[in-house]
Amino acid sequence: MALSFTEKQAIVSEVAEIAGSAHSAVIAEYNGLSAEDMTDLRAKARAGGVYLRVVKNTLARRAVEGTDFACLNDALVGPLLMAFSQEDPGSAARVIKDFSKENDKLVVKALSVGGQLLAASELERLAILPTKDQAISMLMSVMQAPITKLARTLNEVPGKLVRTVAAVRDSKQAA
């Protein structure tokens, strides 16, 4: 079914708005996936904070024009879906990676982070990036480690004194 000009404009503006605020994008070929599989993928994407859309390649080129994802233009060939990470840079990669384990018909073609085009083989590296909450907790543990070590060291001096006095007491009681 052909789209009218206003529908095409709406799709381009919607995707351009999402691409303008997204952290990363993954392009994958979905050829051979059933409607049930696509519905499942869309549900997982919504749960993971990922905007997932099947867009005609010409419309996708216009939508990413002027954004950090303009580098993806050469990869827009064939039946593709676009996944944009809204919450953290690795969320789209995690959703696509997890889904492609179950369905080998979903093939990653390219991905982009911060205006850089990455090969499809970099999906694993992008997927293991920590979420925002994980990164904050890692930073806090690194910041807390020196203070914890100082507190343990300062606590060891009176502890050692108490153990020494207890050992002297025990040796006097034994004698």
Backbone torsions as a table, in degrees:
resi	resn	phi	psi	omega
1	MET	NA	128.4	-177.0
2	ALA	-77.5	143.1	178.1
3	LEU	-91.8	144.5	175.7
4	SER	-77.6	166.7	-177.9
5	PHE	-60.9	-39.5	-179.6
6	THR	-69.0	-35.5	176.6
7	GLU	-65.8	-40.4	177.3
8	LYS	-63.4	-42.2	178.1
9	GLN	-61.9	-40.5	-180.0
10	ALA	-64.8	-41.8	179.1
11	ILE	-64.6	-45.8	-179.3
12	VAL	-62.5	-43.6	-179.3
13	SER	-68.1	-37.2	178.3
14	GLU	-65.0	-48.2	-179.8
15	VAL	-66.8	-38.1	178.5
16	ALA	-64.4	-38.5	177.9
17	GLU	-65.0	-44.0	178.1
18	ILE	-64.8	-44.9	-178.8
19	ALA	-64.4	-31.3	179.2
20	GLY	-67.7	-27.2	-178.0
21	SER	-109.2	-1.0	-175.9
22	ALA	-79.7	154.4	178.6
23	HIS	-87.9	-37.5	-179.8
24	SER	-153.0	165.5	179.2
25	ALA	-137.8	145.4	176.0
26	VAL	-127.5	132.6	176.9
27	ILE	-112.5	128.1	-178.3
28	ALA	-135.9	147.4	177.0
29	GLU	-89.0	127.2	-175.2
30	TYR	-107.6	12.8	-175.9
31	ASN	-56.9	121.8	177.8
32	GLY	102.0	-6.9	178.0
33	LEU	-78.5	141.3	178.1
34	SER	-79.4	168.7	179.0
35	ALA	-64.1	-35.9	178.3
36	GLU	-65.3	-40.7	178.3
37	ASP	-63.9	-42.7	179.3
38	MET	-64.9	-39.1	177.3
39	THR	-63.6	-41.8	177.4
40	ASP	-63.0	-43.6	178.4
41	LEU	-62.1	-43.0	179.3
42	ARG	-63.5	-39.3	178.7
43	ALA	-64.9	-43.0	178.4
44	LYS	-65.5	-36.5	179.1
45	ALA	-66.0	-44.6	178.0
46	ARG	-60.7	-41.6	-179.6
47	ALA	-66.7	-29.2	-178.4
48	GLY	-92.7	4.3	-179.9
49	GLY	73.4	36.7	-177.8
50	VAL	-118.0	133.2	174.8
51	TYR	-88.6	118.8	-177.1
52	LEU	-118.5	130.1	-177.3
53	ARG	-150.1	137.3	170.2
54	VAL	-94.4	119.9	-175.9
55	VAL	-132.6	143.4	174.3
56	LYS	-60.2	145.9	-173.8
57	ASN	-62.2	-37.9	179.4
58	THR	-66.4	-39.0	177.7
59	LEU	-69.1	-37.7	178.9
60	ALA	-64.6	-40.8	177.8
61	ARG	-59.8	-43.0	179.3
62	ARG	-68.1	-34.8	-177.3
63	ALA	-70.1	-40.0	-177.3
64	VAL	-86.7	-5.9	178.6
65	GLU	-62.6	128.1	180.0
66	GLY	85.5	4.8	176.8
67	THR	-112.3	178.6	177.1
68	ASP	-66.3	-15.4	-174.8
69	PHE	-99.7	15.7	176.8
70	ALA	-64.6	-21.8	178.5
71	CYS	-66.5	-13.2	-179.5
72	LEU	-83.0	-5.0	-174.5
73	ASN	-55.4	-40.9	-178.4
74	ASP	-68.7	-24.6	-178.4
75	ALA	-85.3	-7.2	-177.1
76	LEU	-82.4	78.2	179.8
77	VAL	-137.4	127.2	178.0
78	GLY	92.7	-177.7	180.0
79	PRO	-74.3	107.2	-174.0
80	LEU	-125.2	154.6	169.2
81	LEU	-119.1	150.8	-179.4
82	MET	-114.6	132.2	178.0
83	ALA	-121.6	121.8	-179.8
84	PHE	-111.5	130.0	178.0
85	SER	-80.4	122.4	-179.6
86	GLN	-97.8	-31.2	-173.2
87	GLU	-96.1	-48.3	-179.8
88	ASP	-146.6	159.8	-174.4
89	PRO	-60.1	-27.2	-175.4
90	GLY	-95.2	-2.9	-173.0
91	SER	-66.0	-42.9	179.3
92	ALA	-65.4	-40.8	179.6
93	ALA	-63.7	-39.2	178.6
94	ARG	-64.1	-44.3	-178.9
95	VAL	-63.4	-47.5	-178.4
96	ILE	-66.5	-41.0	-179.3
97	LYS	-63.6	-47.1	-180.0
98	ASP	-62.8	-40.6	-179.0
99	PHE	-71.4	-35.8	-178.7
100	SER	-72.1	-18.7	173.5
101	LYS	-65.5	-38.9	-178.7
102	GLU	-80.7	-34.7	-175.8
103	ASN	-124.9	108.7	-177.6
104	ASP	-76.5	-4.9	179.1
105	LYS	-79.7	-15.2	175.6
106	LEU	-87.2	111.3	-174.9
107	VAL	-117.4	123.0	179.8
108	VAL	-74.5	131.7	-179.4
109	LYS	-102.4	-41.9	-178.5
110	ALA	-162.8	162.0	173.7
111	LEU	-145.8	160.2	-176.7
112	SER	-143.4	137.8	175.9
113	VAL	-137.3	126.4	176.1
114	GLY	58.7	35.0	178.0
115	GLY	82.5	4.3	179.2
116	GLN	-106.7	131.0	176.6
117	LEU	-82.3	127.5	178.7
118	LEU	-114.9	151.1	177.7
119	ALA	-71.5	161.1	179.7
120	ALA	-62.8	-25.4	-179.6
121	SER	-70.4	-14.4	179.5
122	GLU	-83.9	2.6	-178.5
123	LEU	-58.5	-43.9	-179.1
124	GLU	-60.4	-43.6	-178.7
125	ARG	-64.7	-39.4	178.3
126	LEU	-71.7	-33.9	-177.7
127	ALA	-69.6	-26.9	-178.0
128	ILE	-88.4	1.4	174.9
129	LEU	-61.1	139.9	-178.8
130	PRO	-72.0	154.4	174.1
131	THR	-73.1	174.3	-178.7
132	LYS	-61.5	-45.0	179.8
133	ASP	-63.8	-41.0	178.3
134	GLN	-64.8	-41.3	179.8
135	ALA	-65.0	-40.0	178.1
136	ILE	-65.0	-42.9	179.9
137	SER	-66.2	-36.5	176.5
138	MET	-64.7	-42.3	178.9
139	LEU	-64.6	-42.3	-179.6
140	MET	-65.6	-37.6	178.7
141	SER	-67.8	-35.8	177.0
142	VAL	-67.9	-39.2	179.3
143	MET	-70.8	-31.2	-176.6
144	GLN	-80.9	-24.8	-174.2
145	ALA	-57.7	-47.0	179.9
146	PRO	-64.0	-37.5	179.9
147	ILE	-66.6	-42.5	178.8
148	THR	-62.5	-43.1	-179.4
149	LYS	-65.4	-39.4	177.4
150	LEU	-63.2	-44.0	179.8
151	ALA	-63.0	-40.4	178.5
152	ARG	-66.0	-39.7	179.9
153	THR	-65.5	-44.4	179.1
154	LEU	-66.0	-33.0	179.7
155	ASN	-74.8	-23.0	-177.3
156	GLU	-69.9	-31.3	-178.3
157	VAL	-62.3	-55.0	177.9
158	PRO	-67.0	-30.1	177.6
159	GLY	-64.7	-40.9	179.3
160	LYS	-67.0	-38.6	177.9
161	LEU	-62.1	-44.7	179.9
162	VAL	-63.2	-42.8	178.9
163	ARG	-64.3	-37.9	179.2
164	THR	-66.0	-45.9	179.4
165	VAL	-63.2	-40.7	178.2
166	ALA	-64.7	-38.1	178.3
167	ALA	-67.1	-40.6	178.2
168	VAL	-64.2	-43.5	178.6
169	ARG	-59.9	-46.6	179.7
170	ASP	-63.1	-39.2	179.5
171	SER	-69.7	-33.9	177.8
172	LYS	-72.1	-36.1	178.2
173	GLN	-69.9	-34.3	-180.0
174	ALA	-71.8	-28.5	-177.9
175	ALA	-83.8	NA	NA
